[in-house]
Amino acid sequence: MYLLDTNVISAVRRPDRAPQVAAWLGSFAGGGGILR
């Protein structure tokens, strides 16, 4: 889950990326994301 953690951390440090990360998390939760 290292990639997931880094994306969340980057979203916290750069709020301008929050919508992009939120969409990535949505696809991750919905279809297994890049780990599958």
C-alpha positions in Angstrom: 0.0 0.0 0.0 3.1 2.2 -0.3 1.7 3.9 -3.5 -1.6 4.6 -1.8 0.2 6.2 1.2 2.3 8.4 -1.0 -0.7 9.6 -3.0 -2.5 10.5 0.2 0.5 12.2 1.6 1.0 14.2 -1.6 -2.7 15.2 -1.5 -2.2 16.5 2.0 0.9 18.4 1.1 -0.6 19.7 -2.2 -4.4 20.3 -1.8 -4.5 21.2 -5.5 -4.1 17.5 -6.3 -6.8 16.4 -3.9 -9.5 15.9 -6.6 -7.1 13.9 -8.7 -6.2 11.7 -5.8 -9.8 11.3 -4.8 -10.6 10.1 -8.2 -7.7 7.7 -8.1 -8.9 6.4 -4.7 -12.4 5.9 -6.1 -11.1 3.9 -9.0 -8.9 1.9 -6.6 -11.8 1.1 -4.3 -14.1 0.3 -7.2 -12.0 -1.8 -9.5 -9.0 -2.9 -7.5 -6.9 0.0 -8.9 -3.3 -0.6 -10.1 -2.5 -3.3 -7.6 -4.6 -5.9 -9.7 
